[in-house]
Amino acid sequence: MTAPRPDGGVAARAVTLNSPPVVAYDPTSPVANVRGYVDAPEIDPISEVSNALAAGRAFAFSAKVLNAADKDEQTLLDLKT
């Protein structure tokens, strides 16, 4: 979970979920048990990839902003000399 902070940062904390395992019926799977059930992941791959792409874009944007601020500061320092 993340939440914006008043100073402009982000606070994050880990959350552990204790939900029952998700099982799917697939008797043709090599990892199926004797009844034909397979333990399925408890994630949504589409949302995980989407979140990863959004985080990458946010990081790239933040890096561009920092570079622009650095150039502006360097220009100001050059004007003083």
C-alpha positions in Angstrom: 0.0 0.0 0.0 1.2 3.5 -0.8 -0.1 6.9 0.3 1.0 10.4 -0.6 2.8 12.4 2.2 2.4 16.1 2.9 6.0 16.7 2.0 5.6 15.3 -1.5 7.0 11.8 -0.8 5.3 8.5 -0.7 5.0 6.2 2.3 4.7 2.5 1.6 4.1 -0.5 3.8 4.0 -4.2 3.0 0.7 -6.1 3.5 0.7 -9.8 3.9 -2.5 -11.6 2.8 -3.5 -14.9 4.4 -6.1 -16.0 1.9 -6.9 -19.6 1.1 -5.1 -21.0 -1.9 -6.7 -20.8 -5.3 -7.2 -24.1 -7.0 -8.1 -24.8 -10.6 -9.3 -28.0 -12.2 -6.8 -29.1 -14.9 -6.3 -32.9 -14.9 -4.0 -32.6 -17.9 -1.4 -30.5 -16.0 1.7 -32.4 -15.0 1.6 -30.7 -11.5 -2.1 -31.7 -10.9 -2.8 -33.7 -7.8 -4.6 -37.0 -7.9 -8.0 -35.3 -8.1 -6.9 -33.1 -11.1 -6.6 -29.8 -9.2 -3.7 -27.4 -9.6 -2.7 -24.6 -7.2 -3.1 -21.3 -9.2 -1.4 -18.1 -8.4 -3.3 -15.5 -6.4 -2.3 -12.6 -8.6 -3.8 -11.0 -11.7 -0.9 -11.0 -14.2 -2.5 -8.2 -16.3 -2.7 -5.8 -13.4 0.8 -6.7 -12.2 2.3 -5.9 -15.6 0.2 -2.8 -15.9 1.4 -1.6 -12.4 5.0 -2.4 -13.4 4.8 -0.4 -16.6 3.1 2.6 -14.8 5.9 2.5 -12.1 8.6 2.5 -14.8 7.0 5.5 -16.6 6.6 7.4 -13.3 10.3 6.7 -12.5 11.4 7.9 -16.0 9.3 11.1 -15.6 10.8 11.8 -12.2 14.3 11.4 -13.6 13.5 13.9 -16.4 12.1 16.4 -13.8 15.3 16.0 -11.7 17.5 16.5 -14.8 15.6 19.6 -15.8 15.8 21.0 -12.2 19.6 20.3 -12.2 20.0 22.1 -15.5 18.0 25.1 -14.2 20.1 25.2 -11.1 23.3 25.0 -13.1 22.2 27.9 -15.3 21.5 30.0 -12.2 24.9 29.2 -10.8 26.6 30.1 -14.2 24.8 33.4 -14.1 26.2 34.3 -10.7 29.8 33.9 -11.8 
